[in-house]
């Protein structure tokens, strides 16, 4: 299977420089993302990492990638969950700004307006997935990217244990960013380690 770049063993393309990042952000603004989106949503622009390492396949068989420190923390966390007889399945991890633009374009083409899109997806340039530190999880028997995941033993385990590995839930209910509740979306922060 192929990752988002169409390759099986090479990390996806990332912005090569600030000029390329600015050009992609301008594409997002041209689609209708408000120019004050970051300020209004209390989100900052996420830089794409220089280095990514494979974390193995997701539930669809696509190779997923994280920055090295987040990948090591994820491996330790998944091993601990496995010792508790739980499987933390990967739905997605690193996502480039360009890939995020494609997500917005596909939702737009399906008839969603920009407000609807930005309630369920961070705008291109602002998604934690761009940082190479974010993972979307599911568990056997649960649909991917659905609130139903909060009823899983895996979610309860993450709530009790994820911070031990530096992972935090990014979008709880009624979060300050105005993004829909995402019990599956966890981001690694070095400063979150106990």
Secondary structure, 3 states (H helix, E strand, C coil): CCCCCCCCCCCCCCCCCHHHHHHHHHHHHHHCCCCCHHHHHCCCCCCCCCCCEEEEECCCCCEEEECHHHHHHHHHHHHHHHHCCCCCEEEECCCCHHHHHHHHHHHHHCCCCHHHHHHHCCCCCCCHHHHCCEEEEECCCCCCCCHHHHHCHHHHHHHHHHHHHCEEECCCCCCCCCCCCCCCEEEECHHHCC
